[in-house]
């Protein structure tokens, strides 16, 4: 299939109406299509030759981005659900349970407290230890 000066908005089709190129779409349709493929706002803005602030602040473009982004999220959720439920991917089932059912890993928390001893008390303990050692040595001799 020939690329007529633009990016493709869809997959190659064998029949039906001709495929639309991104250059044939309105800016809103372009934003929605690219967002639907999971393209970032920055990349979409560069494609359109505008700033990403314009994309976020223009109500029509931002609404188009939200629609496309929502479609991409639905596609991702559908693929995750399929991987977990239909194909039995255990890791995906665990993730889905955590996300949608509030399940979590059992966390065993152990608290260790650290006692701080003042320098004076350390010296006192050291002196007491030395006194015990000396007493033991004297008792042996």
N, CA and C atoms as an extended XYZ file, in Angstrom:
423
Properties=species:S:1:pos:R:3:atomname:S:1:resname:S:1:resid:I:1 pbc="F F F"
N         0.845       -1.175        0.000 N   UNK     1
C         0.000        0.000        0.000 CA  UNK     1
C         0.887        1.234        0.000 C   UNK     1
N         0.509        2.238       -0.741 N   UNK     2
C         1.313        3.428       -0.902 CA  UNK     2
C         1.052        4.419        0.204 C   UNK     2
N         2.089        5.049        0.686 N   UNK     3
C         1.971        6.059        1.739 CA  UNK     3
C         1.935        7.422        1.058 C   UNK     3
N         0.775        8.073        1.079 N   UNK     4
C         0.580        9.316        0.335 CA  UNK     4
C         0.807       10.536        1.219 C   UNK     4
N         2.027       10.710        1.699 N   UNK     5
C         2.379       11.932        2.406 CA  UNK     5
C         1.831       12.066        3.811 C   UNK     5
N         1.484       10.987        4.463 N   UNK     6
C         1.000       11.099        5.831 CA  UNK     6
C         1.163        9.795        6.582 C   UNK     6
N         0.814        9.822        7.830 N   UNK     7
C         0.879        8.611        8.652 CA  UNK     7
C        -0.452        7.888        8.548 C   UNK     7
N        -0.423        6.595        8.737 N   UNK     8
C        -1.644        5.807        8.644 CA  UNK     8
C        -2.429        5.888        9.940 C   UNK     8
N        -3.751        6.004        9.826 N   UNK     9
C        -4.618        6.064       10.994 CA  UNK     9
C        -5.108        4.682       11.386 C   UNK     9
N        -4.924        3.692       10.562 N   UNK    10
C        -5.424        2.348       10.876 CA  UNK    10
C        -4.586        1.288       10.194 C   UNK    10
N        -5.024        0.068       10.303 N   UNK    11
C        -4.307       -1.059        9.713 CA  UNK    11
C        -4.602       -1.125        8.214 C   UNK    11
N        -3.817       -1.901        7.503 N   UNK    12
C        -4.022       -2.066        6.059 CA  UNK    12
C        -5.319       -2.827        5.821 C   UNK    12
N        -6.152       -2.283        4.945 N   UNK    13
C        -7.437       -2.912        4.629 CA  UNK    13
C        -7.391       -3.433        3.192 C   UNK    13
N        -8.083       -4.511        2.955 N   UNK    14
C        -8.090       -5.088        1.613 CA  UNK    14
C        -9.293       -4.627        0.784 C   UNK    14
N       -10.341       -4.198        1.462 N   UNK    15
C       -11.516       -3.772        0.720 CA  UNK    15
C       -12.229       -2.652        1.449 C   UNK    15
N       -13.383       -2.253        0.958 N   UNK    16
C       -14.145       -1.199        1.613 CA  UNK    16
C       -13.666        0.176        1.190 C   UNK    16
N       -14.050        1.164        1.974 N   UNK    17
C       -13.668        2.531        1.616 CA  UNK    17
C       -12.164        2.728        1.828 C   UNK    17
N       -11.607        3.696        1.142 N   UNK    18
C       -10.160        3.920        1.261 CA  UNK    18
C        -9.767        4.305        2.685 C   UNK    18
N        -8.570        3.892        3.057 N   UNK    19
C        -8.050        4.177        4.388 CA  UNK    19
C        -7.761        5.665        4.531 C   UNK    19
N        -8.132        6.211        5.697 N   UNK    20
C        -7.853        7.619        5.945 CA  UNK    20
C        -6.440        7.778        6.455 C   UNK    20
N        -5.730        8.751        5.953 N   UNK    21
C        -4.425        9.110        6.458 CA  UNK    21
C        -4.619       10.171        7.532 C   UNK    21
N        -3.655       10.275        8.448 N   UNK    22
C        -3.768       11.300        9.483 CA  UNK    22
C        -3.893       12.685        8.878 C   UNK    22
N        -3.254       12.896        7.734 N   UNK    23
C        -3.329       14.206        7.079 CA  UNK    23
C        -4.734       14.500        6.572 C   UNK    23
N        -5.586       13.476        6.412 N   UNK    24
C        -6.965       13.661        5.957 CA  UNK    24
C        -7.917       13.955        7.118 C   UNK    24
N        -7.443       13.802        8.355 N   UNK    25
C        -8.296       13.960        9.518 CA  UNK    25
C        -8.227       15.381       10.048 C   UNK    25
N        -9.286       15.775       10.749 N   UNK    26
C        -9.262       17.065       11.436 CA  UNK    26
C        -8.283       16.975       12.598 C   UNK    26
N        -7.841       18.106       13.147 N   UNK    27
C        -6.941       18.041       14.297 CA  UNK    27
C        -7.539       17.242       15.459 C   UNK    27
N        -8.835       17.394       15.709 N   UNK    28
C        -9.483       16.653       16.796 CA  UNK    28
C        -9.464       15.148       16.536 C   UNK    28
N        -9.741       14.765       15.275 N   UNK    29
C        -9.716       13.341       14.928 CA  UNK    29
C        -8.293       12.775       15.026 C   UNK    29
N        -7.321       13.575       14.641 N   UNK    30
C        -5.917       13.143       14.728 CA  UNK    30
C        -5.524       12.913       16.184 C   UNK    30
N        -5.894       13.869       17.046 N   UNK    31
C        -5.581       13.745       18.466 CA  UNK    31
C        -6.236       12.501       19.038 C   UNK    31
N        -7.517       12.297       18.755 N   UNK    32
C        -8.239       11.137       19.297 CA  UNK    32
C        -7.637        9.828       18.796 C   UNK    32
N        -7.291        9.771       17.509 N   UNK    33
C        -6.708        8.555       16.930 CA  UNK    33
C        -5.363        8.226       17.575 C   UNK    33
N        -4.487        9.231       17.669 N   UNK    34
C        -3.168        8.987       18.244 CA  UNK    34
C        -3.257        8.658       19.727 C   UNK    34
N        -4.112        9.357       20.454 N   UNK    35
C        -4.294        9.056       21.884 CA  UNK    35
C        -4.841        7.647       22.057 C   UNK    35
N        -5.668        7.210       21.112 N   UNK    36
C        -6.213        5.853       21.148 CA  UNK    36
C        -5.150        4.786       20.979 C   UNK    36
N        -4.023        5.164       20.369 N   UNK    37
C        -2.883        4.251       20.231 CA  UNK    37
C        -1.922        4.379       21.406 C   UNK    37
N        -2.250        5.247       22.367 N   UNK    38
C        -1.412        5.414       23.547 CA  UNK    38
C        -0.260        6.390       23.352 C   UNK    38
N        -0.330        7.214       22.333 N   UNK    39
C         0.723        8.194       22.069 CA  UNK    39
C         0.622        9.312       23.106 C   UNK    39
N         1.757        9.785       23.595 N   UNK    40
C         1.768       10.820       24.635 CA  UNK    40
C         1.270       12.158       24.088 C   UNK    40
N         0.846       13.027       25.007 N   UNK    41
C         0.392       14.355       24.605 CA  UNK    41
C         1.518       15.139       23.932 C   UNK    41
N         2.737       14.994       24.429 N   UNK    42
C         3.867       15.715       23.848 CA  UNK    42
C         4.092       15.282       22.397 C   UNK    42
N         4.060       13.972       22.152 N   UNK    43
C         4.270       13.462       20.789 CA  UNK    43
C         3.124       13.878       19.871 C   UNK    43
N         1.898       13.867       20.381 N   UNK    44
C         0.748       14.296       19.564 CA  UNK    44
C         0.893       15.768       19.206 C   UNK    44
N         1.263       16.587       20.189 N   UNK    45
C         1.428       18.022       19.939 CA  UNK    45
C         2.502       18.258       18.879 C   UNK    45
N         3.615       17.519       18.964 N   UNK    46
C         4.676       17.677       17.963 CA  UNK    46
C         4.185       17.279       16.582 C   UNK    46
N         3.374       16.230       16.517 N   UNK    47
C         2.817       15.790       15.238 CA  UNK    47
C         1.954       16.877       14.615 C   UNK    47
N         1.200       17.579       15.449 N   UNK    48
C         0.319       18.641       14.963 CA  UNK    48
C         1.045       19.969       14.789 C   UNK    48
N         2.262       20.074       15.319 N   UNK    49
C         2.994       21.325       15.221 CA  UNK    49
C         2.508       22.379       16.209 C   UNK    49
N         2.003       21.908       17.363 N   UNK    50
C         1.537       22.823       18.406 CA  UNK    50
C         2.267       22.486       19.704 C   UNK    50
N         2.103       23.332       20.707 N   UNK    51
C         2.715       23.031       22.004 CA  UNK    51
C         1.812       22.071       22.772 C   UNK    51
N         2.415       21.338       23.704 N   UNK    52
C         1.589       20.441       24.512 CA  UNK    52
C         0.660       21.244       25.427 C   UNK    52
N         1.029       22.477       25.762 N   UNK    53
C         0.117       23.336       26.535 CA  UNK    53
C        -1.143       23.637       25.734 C   UNK    53
N        -0.980       23.885       24.439 N   UNK    54
C        -2.143       24.137       23.579 CA  UNK    54
C        -3.040       22.910       23.552 C   UNK    54
N        -2.444       21.746       23.458 N   UNK    55
C        -3.223       20.509       23.439 CA  UNK    55
C        -4.027       20.352       24.727 C   UNK    55
N        -3.401       20.687       25.858 N   UNK    56
C        -4.095       20.549       27.146 CA  UNK    56
C        -5.120       21.648       27.381 C   UNK    56
N        -4.855       22.862       26.875 N   UNK    57
C        -5.716       24.012       27.188 CA  UNK    57
C        -6.846       24.222       26.183 C   UNK    57
N        -6.687       23.724       24.962 N   UNK    58
C        -7.742       23.870       23.969 CA  UNK    58
C        -8.848       22.867       24.289 C   UNK    58
N       -10.073       23.353       24.576 N   UNK    59
C       -11.136       22.434       25.024 CA  UNK    59
C       -11.460       21.308       24.036 C   UNK    59
N       -11.490       21.625       22.735 N   UNK    60
C       -11.828       20.595       21.748 CA  UNK    60
C       -10.716       19.545       21.633 C   UNK    60
N        -9.464       20.018       21.592 N   UNK    61
C        -8.351       19.081       21.473 CA  UNK    61
C        -8.203       18.238       22.737 C   UNK    61
N        -8.384       18.872       23.883 N   UNK    62
C        -8.251       18.124       25.134 CA  UNK    62
C        -9.361       17.075       25.270 C   UNK    62
N       -10.584       17.447       24.871 N   UNK    63
C       -11.692       16.478       24.905 CA  UNK    63
C       -11.406       15.308       23.964 C   UNK    63
N       -10.830       15.599       22.798 N   UNK    64
C       -10.481       14.535       21.847 CA  UNK    64
C        -9.404       13.635       22.450 C   UNK    64
N        -8.406       14.237       23.132 N   UNK    65
C        -7.360       13.440       23.779 CA  UNK    65
C        -7.963       12.526       24.849 C   UNK    65
N        -8.896       13.074       25.645 N   UNK    66
C        -9.530       12.263       26.694 CA  UNK    66
C       -10.284       11.079       26.093 C   UNK    66
N       -11.015       11.307       24.992 N   UNK    67
C       -11.740       10.208       24.346 CA  UNK    67
C       -10.765        9.140       23.856 C   UNK    67
N        -9.715        9.562       23.176 N   UNK    68
C        -8.738        8.603       22.659 CA  UNK    68
C        -8.012        7.878       23.782 C   UNK    68
N        -7.624        8.606       24.820 N   UNK    69
C        -6.935        8.004       25.963 CA  UNK    69
C        -7.833        6.974       26.645 C   UNK    69
N        -9.118        7.298       26.786 N   UNK    70
C       -10.067        6.352       27.386 CA  UNK    70
C       -10.163        5.076       26.556 C   UNK    70
N       -10.171        5.224       25.236 N   UNK    71
C       -10.220        4.045       24.363 CA  UNK    71
C        -8.967        3.194       24.541 C   UNK    71
N        -7.805        3.845       24.659 N   UNK    72
C        -6.554        3.103       24.861 CA  UNK    72
C        -6.599        2.352       26.188 C   UNK    72
N        -7.121        3.002       27.232 N   UNK    73
C        -7.221        2.347       28.543 CA  UNK    73
C        -8.142        1.136       28.487 C   UNK    73
N        -9.252        1.262       27.768 N   UNK    74
C       -10.176        0.131       27.626 CA  UNK    74
C        -9.486       -1.018       26.898 C   UNK    74
N        -8.724       -0.694       25.852 N   UNK    75
C        -7.994       -1.739       25.120 CA  UNK    75
C        -6.993       -2.449       26.029 C   UNK    75
N        -6.286       -1.672       26.868 N   UNK    76
C        -5.317       -2.263       27.788 CA  UNK    76
C        -6.031       -3.161       28.800 C   UNK    76
N        -7.127       -2.669       29.369 N   UNK    77
C        -7.879       -3.482       30.333 CA  UNK    77
C        -8.410       -4.758       29.688 C   UNK    77
N        -8.877       -4.646       28.463 N   UNK    78
C        -9.395       -5.825       27.753 CA  UNK    78
C        -8.284       -6.853       27.573 C   UNK    78
N        -7.082       -6.392       27.178 N   UNK    79
C        -5.955       -7.305       26.980 CA  UNK    79
C        -5.513       -7.934       28.304 C   UNK    79
N        -5.502       -7.136       29.370 N   UNK    80
C        -5.132       -7.671       30.685 CA  UNK    80
C        -6.150       -8.701       31.153 C   UNK    80
N        -7.414       -8.404       30.989 N   UNK    81
C        -8.473       -9.329       31.392 CA  UNK    81
C        -8.359      -10.632       30.611 C   UNK    81
N        -8.119      -10.492       29.325 N   UNK    82
C        -7.976      -11.675       28.485 CA  UNK    82
C        -6.767      -12.513       28.920 C   UNK    82
N        -5.643      -11.844       29.191 N   UNK    83
C        -4.441      -12.565       29.612 CA  UNK    83
C        -4.676      -13.280       30.938 C   UNK    83
N        -5.380      -12.625       31.849 N   UNK    84
C        -5.597      -13.216       33.164 CA  UNK    84
C        -6.690      -14.251       33.192 C   UNK    84
N        -7.865      -13.871       32.746 N   UNK    85
C        -9.041      -14.735       32.891 CA  UNK    85
C        -9.129      -15.783       31.790 C   UNK    85
N        -8.950      -15.370       30.563 N   UNK    86
C        -9.130      -16.307       29.450 CA  UNK    86
C        -7.902      -17.189       29.212 C   UNK    86
N        -6.703      -16.624       29.427 N   UNK    87
C        -5.476      -17.379       29.156 CA  UNK    87
C        -4.821      -17.898       30.426 C   UNK    87
N        -5.361      -17.546       31.582 N   UNK    88
C        -4.874      -18.097       32.840 CA  UNK    88
C        -3.518      -17.590       33.307 C   UNK    88
N        -3.131      -16.380       32.921 N   UNK    89
C        -1.864      -15.802       33.367 CA  UNK    89
C        -1.986      -15.480       34.858 C   UNK    89
N        -1.308      -16.237       35.705 N   UNK    90
C        -1.443      -16.124       37.159 CA  UNK    90
C        -1.034      -14.748       37.653 C   UNK    90
N         0.071      -14.223       37.143 N   UNK    91
C         0.528      -12.896       37.578 CA  UNK    91
C        -0.534      -11.843       37.264 C   UNK    91
N        -1.158      -11.956       36.103 N   UNK    92
C        -2.197      -10.992       35.733 CA  UNK    92
C        -3.427      -11.171       36.604 C   UNK    92
N        -3.783      -12.400       36.945 N   UNK    93
C        -4.917      -12.627       37.844 CA  UNK    93
C        -4.669      -11.990       39.206 C   UNK    93
N        -3.441      -12.120       39.706 N   UNK    94
C        -3.100      -11.509       40.989 CA  UNK    94
C        -3.218       -9.993       40.885 C   UNK    94
N        -2.690       -9.428       39.810 N   UNK    95
C        -2.743       -7.978       39.622 CA  UNK    95
C        -4.190       -7.499       39.520 C   UNK    95
N        -5.001       -8.197       38.735 N   UNK    96
C        -6.415       -7.815       38.596 CA  UNK    96
C        -7.133       -7.885       39.939 C   UNK    96
N        -6.836       -8.920       40.734 N   UNK    97
C        -7.450       -9.033       42.054 CA  UNK    97
C        -7.083       -7.863       42.946 C   UNK    97
N        -5.831       -7.432       42.872 N   UNK    98
C        -5.399       -6.286       43.675 CA  UNK    98
C        -6.074       -5.003       43.207 C   UNK    98
N        -6.204       -4.841       41.892 N   UNK    99
C        -6.764       -3.608       41.350 CA  UNK    99
C        -8.272       -3.510       41.521 C   UNK    99
N        -8.966       -4.611       41.307 N   UNK   100
C       -10.424       -4.549       41.247 CA  UNK   100
C       -11.131       -5.137       42.456 C   UNK   100
N       -10.465       -5.966       43.216 N   UNK   101
C       -11.111       -6.631       44.348 CA  UNK   101
C       -10.532       -6.224       45.690 C   UNK   101
N        -9.576       -5.317       45.679 N   UNK   102
C        -8.983       -4.853       46.923 CA  UNK   102
C        -8.103       -5.881       47.601 C   UNK   102
N        -7.668       -6.894       46.879 N   UNK   103
C        -6.807       -7.911       47.460 CA  UNK   103
C        -5.399       -7.345       47.628 C   UNK   103
N        -4.658       -7.901       48.571 N   UNK   104
C        -3.286       -7.434       48.768 CA  UNK   104
C        -2.415       -8.580       49.260 C   UNK   104
N        -1.125       -8.369       49.152 N   UNK   105
C        -0.178       -9.341       49.678 CA  UNK   105
C        -0.189       -9.236       51.200 C   UNK   105
N         0.029      -10.362       51.852 N   UNK   106
C         0.135      -10.343       53.303 CA  UNK   106
C         1.491       -9.757       53.653 C   UNK   106
N         1.462       -8.726       54.433 N   UNK   107
C         2.695       -8.067       54.817 CA  UNK   107
C         2.940       -8.343       56.289 C   UNK   107
N         4.087       -8.928       56.581 N   UNK   108
C         4.456       -9.225       57.957 CA  UNK   108
C         5.390       -8.119       58.425 C   UNK   108
N         4.865       -7.279       59.288 N   UNK   109
C         5.665       -6.168       59.781 CA  UNK   109
C         6.296       -6.523       61.110 C   UNK   109
N         7.579       -6.361       61.176 N   UNK   110
C         8.296       -6.567       62.424 CA  UNK   110
C         8.904       -5.232       62.799 C   UNK   110
N         8.694       -4.863       64.031 N   UNK   111
C         9.226       -3.601       64.496 CA  UNK   111
C        10.431       -3.864       65.368 C   UNK   111
N        11.512       -3.270       65.005 N   UNK   112
C        12.715       -3.373       65.802 CA  UNK   112
C        12.988       -1.987       66.360 C   UNK   112
N        13.124       -1.926       67.656 N   UNK   113
C        13.416       -0.628       68.249 CA  UNK   113
C        14.896       -0.552       68.558 C   UNK   113
N        15.405        0.600       68.383 N   UNK   114
C        16.813        0.813       68.645 CA  UNK   114
C        16.907        1.755       69.846 C   UNK   114
N        17.605        1.309       70.855 N   UNK   115
C        17.759        2.102       72.064 CA  UNK   115
C        19.062        2.879       71.941 C   UNK   115
N        18.947        4.140       72.155 N   UNK   116
C        20.167        4.937       72.134 CA  UNK   116
C        20.619        5.169       73.572 C   UNK   116
N        21.904        5.044       73.757 N   UNK   117
C        22.488        5.193       75.091 CA  UNK   117
C        23.357        6.446       75.072 C   UNK   117
N        23.214        7.227       76.087 N   UNK   118
C        24.005        8.456       76.171 CA  UNK   118
C        25.483        8.093       76.326 C   UNK   118
N        26.370        8.975       75.935 N   UNK   119
C        27.808        8.709       76.072 CA  UNK   119
C        28.205        8.430       77.526 C   UNK   119
N        27.571        9.114       78.462 N   UNK   120
C        27.888        8.895       79.880 CA  UNK   120
C        27.538        7.479       80.305 C   UNK   120
N        26.365        6.990       79.858 N   UNK   121
C        25.947        5.628       80.199 CA  UNK   121
C        26.858        4.591       79.538 C   UNK   121
N        27.343        4.890       78.326 N   UNK   122
C        28.267        3.967       77.657 CA  UNK   122
C        29.574        3.845       78.451 C   UNK   122
N        30.069        4.975       78.915 N   UNK   123
C        31.301        4.950       79.716 CA  UNK   123
C        31.062        4.158       80.994 C   UNK   123
N        29.900        4.382       81.617 N   UNK   124
C        29.568        3.665       82.860 CA  UNK   124
C        29.520        2.159       82.605 C   UNK   124
N        28.882        1.741       81.471 N   UNK   125
C        28.800        0.316       81.138 CA  UNK   125
C        30.189       -0.264       80.870 C   UNK   125
N        31.028        0.499       80.188 N   UNK   126
C        32.382        0.031       79.891 CA  UNK   126
C        33.187       -0.154       81.173 C   UNK   126
N        33.060        0.809       82.099 N   UNK   127
C        33.776        0.706       83.380 CA  UNK   127
C        33.292       -0.504       84.159 C   UNK   127
N        31.971       -0.737       84.165 N   UNK   128
C        31.416       -1.899       84.872 CA  UNK   128
C        31.907       -3.198       84.239 C   UNK   128
N        31.978       -3.249       82.930 N   UNK   129
C        32.470       -4.453       82.239 CA  UNK   129
C        33.925       -4.715       82.579 C   UNK   129
N        34.736       -3.663       82.564 N   UNK   130
C        36.145       -3.824       82.925 CA  UNK   130
C        36.305       -4.293       84.371 C   UNK   130
N        35.461       -3.764       85.254 N   UNK   131
C        35.529       -4.172       86.668 CA  UNK   131
C        35.200       -5.656       86.797 C   UNK   131
N        34.194       -6.149       86.041 N   UNK   132
C        33.831       -7.577       86.084 CA  UNK   132
C        34.964       -8.439       85.546 C   UNK   132
N        35.591       -7.978       84.446 N   UNK   133
C        36.694       -8.738       83.866 CA  UNK   133
C        37.860       -8.834       84.856 C   UNK   133
N        38.187       -7.706       85.507 N   UNK   134
C        39.276       -7.696       86.481 CA  UNK   134
C        38.945       -8.613       87.676 C   UNK   134
N        37.672       -8.543       88.095 N   UNK   135
C        37.248       -9.378       89.233 CA  UNK   135
C        37.375      -10.855       88.865 C   UNK   135
N        36.986      -11.237       87.639 N   UNK   136
C        37.120      -12.621       87.189 CA  UNK   136
C        38.582      -13.046       87.137 C   UNK   136
N        39.453      -12.185       86.651 N   UNK   137
C        40.885      -12.502       86.579 CA  UNK   137
C        41.479      -12.684       87.981 C   UNK   137
N        41.087      -11.781       88.884 N   UNK   138
C        41.614      -11.878       90.268 CA  UNK   138
C        41.100      -13.138       90.969 C   UNK   138
N        39.869      -13.536       90.620 N   UNK   139
C        39.315      -14.740       91.256 CA  UNK   139
C        40.026      -15.989       90.764 C   UNK   139
N        40.524      -15.989       89.547 N   UNK   140
C        41.210      -17.139       88.976 CA  UNK   140
C        42.660      -17.245       89.508 C   UNK   140
N        43.248      -16.122       89.894 N   UNK   141
C        44.642      -16.173       90.313 CA  UNK   141
C        44.826      -16.535       91.742 C   UNK   141
